[in-house]
């Protein structure tokens, strides 16, 4: 029996100053994983500052699990090169989702999440109630690489389903 509390829409906005893995550039794409789920963006050719603006949706059964991002350089004849990784913990985000926010004005900051050793945030990230939705824009610093950041926007899609 798997309880699904909702869906998390992750908009992979763009990469910022990603590592060069080919002669002068890279062909980056992002893989997003949570538990057994794996989603992938399209490949952006010859660009270390790619714009994906792609929405990926994860089913959230256990909000205590991290969301893992891996950035790769697409190669045709050899294995794809690693371009860094990051993790997102959604504990604070899920706490904001549980609040009764229906009468709160749009644009209200619910809480801010500060960078720390457990997250990959470059700067403070604000969880916001906007147009009837809980969202969290963020910029993540990639680990295990010489440079690079990824801009994301999290958005909660509420539902309650029980799977047998």
Secondary structure, DSSP 8 states (H G I E B T S, - for coil): -EEEEEEEEEEEEEEES----SSS--BEEEEEEETTEEEE----TTBSS-EEEEEEEEEES-TTS-EEEEEEE--SSS--EEEEEEEE--HHHHHHHTS--TTS-TTEEEEEE---TTS-BSS-EEEEEETTEEEEEEEEE-BSSSS-EEEEEEEEEEEEEEE-
